[in-house]
Amino acid sequence: MDLRQLRYFVTVAEELHFGRAARRLAMTQPPLSQQIQALEEEIGVQLFARTRRSVALTPAGQQWLPEVRRVLADAAALPGLAQRLARGEAGTLSLAFVSTADYGILPDLLRRFRARHPNVQLQLREATSDIQLEALMDGGIDAGLVIRPQLPAMPHGVAYLPLVREPLVLAVPQGWRPDGSAGAADGTEPGVSLKEAAHEPLIIFPRRSAPAFYDIITGCYAREGLTPVIAQEAIQMQTIVSLVSAGMGVALVPASLCNLRRTGVSYLPLRGAGPDIETGLVWREAGADSVSPVLRSFIEIAGALAAAMTLTQNAGITPGTEPGAQLGTAAAATHLTDAA
């Protein structure tokens, strides 16, 4: 059974006359009759009831007709679909992201991508950086927004594009003061040193779930000669902030979390040169011809957005979607390996 036979079937079903159907198909009647008979024999179903004077669809033929029309319509659309896929105008993109990106670069990135590719289906999932890298190498996702570890330890075969750099701030219960100093992170306060908050219980991601972020935070304490008093662990950033609001402790979070306007929480800038958190885009490194057009476009959009955010920061204008954050990027992707 092939598409040609299906077209013959539809034409005969519409004409209910082999002679007229043959003329529409620019062929003679005997080959058409033979093709219909061969089709019926192949599927084991009689599609037409024939007499010397008439041709009619059998009940099975009547119900089969709309299905065949759908198949032919789908087949006719395949060349156009292939062309749209090649141009990145159709298809799917599976993207994972760390929870911190949800309060920073992710919303604007998705808006820009959807504006350019409204017919591409986005499959989104939240995951920690290490889970994303595993899924990336297993083919479970096309790309991911991850927190870069302090050491360049991306797996071999992973391409990486830096997107956003931002400082850590201290999330504290509203009204918390170290010896009556500091205040809300509104850009006018001197902030707080980590030593002033070292005695406070710390709320943090468990290392097994987010090793890169965990190491960055504990590294902050280690550089100050401090040992954090870890009181609670949570695997969602909004849960960490909620526990701070409940007075369970303090947390070091990326400055973009200031966008999470949770009642009962203040965000205090840290005094001194603390480490920045870098969020970047990862995807499987491959030749230019192996990267799908959709993914290639997403990478370009992410790079352009990151460059625009850098220009805004360099101009001294605080981006409206990133209060308190210091943003930066590299203009090109870098490939990081364990040996780097």
C-alpha positions as CSV (number, residue, x, y, z in Angstrom):
1,M,0.0,0.0,0.0
2,D,1.4,3.4,-1.0
3,L,0.2,7.0,-1.2
4,R,-0.6,6.6,-4.9
5,Q,-3.1,3.8,-4.2
6,L,-4.6,5.9,-1.4
7,R,-5.1,8.8,-3.8
8,Y,-6.7,6.4,-6.3
9,F,-9.1,5.2,-3.5
10,V,-10.2,8.7,-2.6
11,T,-10.8,9.7,-6.2
12,V,-13.0,6.7,-6.9
13,A,-14.8,7.3,-3.6
14,E,-15.6,10.8,-4.6
15,E,-16.7,10.0,-8.2
16,L,-18.3,6.6,-7.5
17,H,-17.5,5.9,-11.1
18,F,-14.2,4.3,-12.3
19,G,-14.4,6.0,-15.7
20,R,-14.7,9.5,-14.3
21,A,-12.1,8.7,-11.7
22,A,-9.7,7.5,-14.3
23,R,-10.1,10.7,-16.3
24,R,-9.4,12.8,-13.2
25,L,-6.3,10.8,-12.6
26,A,-5.2,11.1,-16.3
27,M,-5.1,7.3,-16.7
28,T,-7.1,4.5,-18.2
29,Q,-9.8,2.6,-16.4
30,P,-8.3,-0.9,-16.3
31,P,-5.1,0.0,-14.4
32,L,-7.2,2.0,-12.0
33,S,-9.5,-1.0,-11.3
34,Q,-6.5,-3.2,-10.9
35,Q,-4.9,-0.9,-8.3
36,I,-8.1,-0.7,-6.3
37,Q,-8.4,-4.4,-6.4
38,A,-4.8,-4.9,-5.3
39,L,-5.4,-2.4,-2.4
40,E,-8.5,-4.3,-1.2
41,E,-6.5,-7.6,-1.4
42,E,-3.6,-6.2,0.5
43,I,-5.7,-4.9,3.4
44,G,-8.1,-7.8,3.3
45,V,-11.2,-5.5,3.2
46,Q,-13.7,-4.8,0.4
47,L,-13.9,-1.0,0.0
48,F,-16.4,-0.8,-2.9
49,A,-19.5,-2.7,-3.8
50,R,-19.6,-3.0,-7.6
51,T,-22.4,-3.9,-9.9
52,R,-22.6,-3.5,-13.7
53,R,-24.5,-0.2,-13.2
54,S,-23.1,1.3,-10.0
55,V,-20.2,1.7,-7.6
56,A,-20.7,2.4,-3.9
57,L,-18.6,2.5,-0.8
58,T,-19.0,-0.3,1.6
59,P,-19.6,0.6,5.3
60,A,-15.9,-0.1,5.9
61,G,-14.9,2.1,2.9
62,Q,-17.1,5.0,4.2
63,Q,-15.4,5.0,7.6
64,W,-12.0,4.5,6.1
65,L,-12.3,7.5,3.7
66,P,-11.8,10.4,6.2
67,E,-8.9,8.6,7.7
68,V,-7.2,8.2,4.3
69,R,-7.9,11.9,3.6
70,R,-6.2,12.8,6.8
71,V,-3.1,10.6,5.9
72,L,-2.9,12.3,2.5
73,A,-3.2,15.7,4.0
74,D,-0.4,14.9,6.5
75,A,1.8,13.6,3.8
76,A,1.3,16.7,1.7
77,A,2.3,18.8,4.7
78,L,5.6,16.9,5.3
79,P,7.8,18.9,2.8
80,G,6.7,22.2,4.4
81,L,7.3,20.8,7.9
82,A,10.8,19.7,6.9
83,Q,11.5,23.2,5.6
84,R,10.2,24.8,8.8
85,L,12.2,22.4,10.9
86,A,15.4,23.3,8.9
87,R,14.7,27.0,9.5
88,G,14.0,26.5,13.2
89,E,10.4,27.5,12.9
90,A,9.0,24.3,14.2
91,G,10.0,21.4,16.5
92,T,10.7,21.1,20.2
93,L,13.3,22.4,22.6
94,S,13.8,20.7,26.0
95,L,15.3,23.1,28.5
96,A,16.1,22.6,32.2
97,F,17.0,25.4,34.6
98,V,18.1,26.0,38.1
99,S,15.6,27.6,40.4
100,T,17.6,30.8,40.7
101,A,17.3,31.4,37.0
102,D,13.5,31.7,37.4
103,Y,14.0,35.0,39.3
104,G,16.7,36.3,36.9
105,I,17.4,35.7,33.2
106,L,14.9,32.9,32.5
107,P,11.6,34.9,32.0
108,D,13.1,37.4,29.6
109,L,14.9,34.7,27.7
110,L,11.7,32.7,27.2
111,R,9.8,35.8,26.1
112,R,12.4,36.6,23.5
113,F,12.5,33.0,22.2
114,R,8.7,32.7,22.1
115,A,8.5,35.9,20.1
116,R,10.8,34.6,17.5
117,H,9.6,31.0,17.5
118,P,5.9,31.0,18.4
119,N,5.4,27.5,16.8
120,V,8.3,25.8,18.7
121,Q,7.1,23.7,21.6
122,L,9.1,24.4,24.8
123,Q,9.5,21.5,27.3
124,L,10.7,23.1,30.6
125,R,11.8,21.4,33.8
126,E,13.5,22.7,36.9
127,A,16.5,20.8,38.1
128,T,19.8,21.3,39.9
129,S,23.0,21.8,37.9
130,D,24.3,18.3,38.4
131,I,21.1,16.6,37.4
132,Q,20.9,18.8,34.3
133,L,24.4,17.8,33.2
134,E,23.5,14.1,33.6
135,A,20.3,14.6,31.6
136,L,22.2,16.5,29.0
137,M,24.7,13.8,28.4
138,D,22.0,11.1,28.4
139,G,20.0,13.0,25.8
140,G,17.2,13.8,28.2
141,I,17.4,17.6,27.6
142,D,18.7,19.8,24.8
143,A,20.1,22.5,26.9
144,G,20.2,23.8,30.5
145,L,20.7,26.9,32.6
146,V,23.2,25.9,35.3
147,I,25.2,27.5,38.1
148,R,28.9,27.2,37.1
149,P,31.0,25.5,39.8
150,Q,33.9,27.4,41.3
151,L,36.3,25.2,39.4
152,P,36.0,24.7,35.6
153,A,34.8,21.1,35.8
154,M,32.2,20.8,33.1
155,P,32.1,17.2,31.7
156,H,33.9,16.5,28.4
157,G,31.6,17.2,25.5
158,V,29.6,20.0,27.1
159,A,29.6,23.5,25.6
160,Y,29.1,26.4,28.0
161,L,28.1,30.0,27.5
162,P,28.3,32.3,30.5
163,L,25.2,34.5,30.7
164,V,24.8,36.2,34.1
165,R,27.0,37.1,37.0
166,E,25.6,38.4,40.2
167,P,26.7,38.7,43.9
168,L,25.4,36.8,46.8
169,V,23.2,38.7,49.3
170,L,22.1,37.7,52.8
171,A,18.5,36.8,53.2
172,V,17.4,37.5,56.8
173,P,14.1,37.6,58.7
174,Q,12.6,41.1,58.5
175,G,13.9,43.3,61.3
176,W,17.1,41.3,61.8
177,R,20.0,43.5,62.7
178,P,23.6,42.6,63.6
179,D,24.2,44.9,66.6
180,G,21.5,47.2,65.3
181,S,23.3,47.9,62.0
182,A,22.5,47.4,58.3
183,G,19.1,47.4,56.7
184,A,17.2,46.4,53.6
185,A,19.3,45.9,50.4
186,D,18.1,49.1,48.7
187,G,21.6,50.2,47.5
188,T,21.9,52.9,50.3
189,E,22.9,50.7,53.2
190,P,26.5,49.6,53.9
191,G,25.4,46.0,54.1
192,V,26.6,43.3,56.5
193,S,29.7,41.2,56.7
194,L,29.5,37.5,56.9
195,K,31.2,37.5,60.3
196,E,28.4,39.5,61.7
197,A,26.0,36.8,60.7
198,A,28.2,33.7,61.3
199,H,26.4,32.8,64.5
200,E,23.0,32.6,62.8
201,P,21.6,29.2,61.7
202,L,22.2,28.8,58.0
203,I,19.6,27.4,55.5
204,I,21.2,25.9,52.5
205,F,20.7,23.4,49.6
206,P,21.9,19.9,50.5
207,R,25.2,19.2,48.8
208,R,23.9,16.0,47.2
209,S,21.3,18.1,45.3
210,A,23.3,21.2,44.4
211,P,27.1,20.6,44.9
212,A,28.2,23.7,43.0
213,F,26.0,26.1,44.9
214,Y,26.7,24.4,48.2
215,D,30.5,24.7,47.7
216,I,30.2,28.3,46.7
217,I,28.3,29.2,49.9
218,T,30.5,27.1,52.3
219,G,33.5,28.5,50.5
220,C,32.4,32.0,51.5
221,Y,32.5,31.0,55.1
222,A,35.9,29.2,54.7
223,R,37.6,32.2,53.2
224,E,36.5,34.2,56.3
225,G,37.8,31.5,58.6
226,L,34.3,30.6,59.6
227,T,32.3,27.4,59.9
228,P,28.6,27.7,59.0
229,V,26.0,26.5,61.5
230,I,23.8,24.5,59.0
231,A,20.4,24.3,60.6
232,Q,18.0,23.4,57.7
233,E,18.4,22.1,54.2
234,A,15.9,22.6,51.4
235,I,15.9,21.7,47.7
236,Q,13.8,24.7,46.4
237,M,15.0,28.3,46.5
238,Q,11.5,29.5,47.4
239,T,11.4,27.0,50.3
240,I,14.7,28.4,51.6
241,V,13.4,31.9,51.5
242,S,10.1,30.8,53.2
243,L,12.2,29.3,56.0
244,V,14.0,32.5,56.4
245,S,10.7,34.3,56.6
246,A,9.6,31.9,59.3
247,G,12.7,32.9,61.4
248,M,14.4,29.6,61.0
249,G,17.7,31.2,60.0
250,V,19.5,33.1,57.3
251,A,20.6,32.2,53.8
252,L,23.1,33.3,51.2
253,V,21.2,33.7,47.9
254,P,21.8,35.2,44.5
255,A,20.9,38.9,44.3
256,S,18.2,38.1,41.7
257,L,16.2,36.6,44.6
258,C,15.4,40.2,45.5
259,N,12.7,39.8,42.9
260,L,11.0,37.2,45.1
261,R,9.1,39.7,47.3
262,R,8.4,37.4,50.2
263,T,6.8,39.0,53.2
264,G,9.0,38.8,56.3
265,V,12.4,38.7,54.4
266,S,15.0,41.4,53.9
267,Y,18.0,41.0,51.5
268,L,21.2,42.6,52.8
269,P,24.2,43.2,50.6
270,L,27.5,41.6,51.8
271,R,30.4,43.9,52.5
272,G,33.7,43.0,51.0
273,A,34.5,41.2,47.8
274,G,32.4,38.0,47.9
275,P,32.2,35.5,45.0
276,D,29.8,36.1,42.2
277,I,27.3,33.4,41.1
278,E,27.5,32.7,37.4
279,T,24.6,31.2,35.5
280,G,25.3,29.9,32.1
281,L,23.8,27.8,29.3
282,V,25.0,24.3,28.6
283,W,24.4,22.0,25.6
284,R,26.1,19.0,24.1
285,E,29.1,20.0,22.1
286,A,28.8,18.9,18.5
287,G,29.7,20.0,15.0
288,A,27.8,23.0,13.6
289,D,25.7,20.7,11.5
290,S,24.7,18.5,14.5
291,V,23.1,21.3,16.5
292,S,19.4,21.7,15.6
293,P,18.3,25.0,14.1
294,V,16.0,25.5,17.1
295,L,18.8,25.0,19.6
296,R,21.2,27.2,17.6
297,S,18.7,30.0,17.6
298,F,18.1,29.6,21.4
299,I,21.9,29.9,21.9
300,E,22.0,33.0,19.8
301,I,19.1,34.6,21.6
302,A,20.7,33.8,25.0
303,G,24.0,35.3,24.0
304,A,22.3,38.5,22.6
305,L,20.3,38.9,25.8
306,A,23.4,38.4,28.0
307,A,25.3,41.0,25.9
308,A,22.4,43.5,26.3
309,M,22.4,43.0,30.0
310,T,26.2,43.6,30.1
311,L,25.8,46.8,28.2
312,T,23.1,47.9,30.5
313,Q,25.3,47.2,33.5
314,N,28.3,49.0,32.0
315,A,26.1,52.0,31.4
316,G,25.4,52.2,35.1
317,I,21.7,51.5,34.7
318,T,20.2,48.9,37.0
319,P,18.1,46.5,34.9
320,G,14.5,46.6,35.8
321,T,14.3,42.9,36.1
322,E,17.4,42.4,38.2
323,P,17.3,44.7,41.3
324,G,20.6,44.5,43.2
325,A,22.3,42.1,40.8
326,Q,25.6,42.7,39.0
327,L,25.3,41.2,35.6
328,G,27.9,40.2,33.1
329,T,28.7,37.7,30.4
330,A,31.2,36.5,27.9
331,A,30.3,37.0,24.3
332,A,31.2,33.5,23.1
333,A,30.8,29.9,24.3
334,T,33.7,28.2,26.0
335,H,34.3,24.5,26.3
336,L,35.3,23.6,29.8
337,T,36.8,20.2,30.7
338,D,38.1,18.6,33.8
339,A,41.6,19.2,32.5
340,A,41.0,23.0,32.1
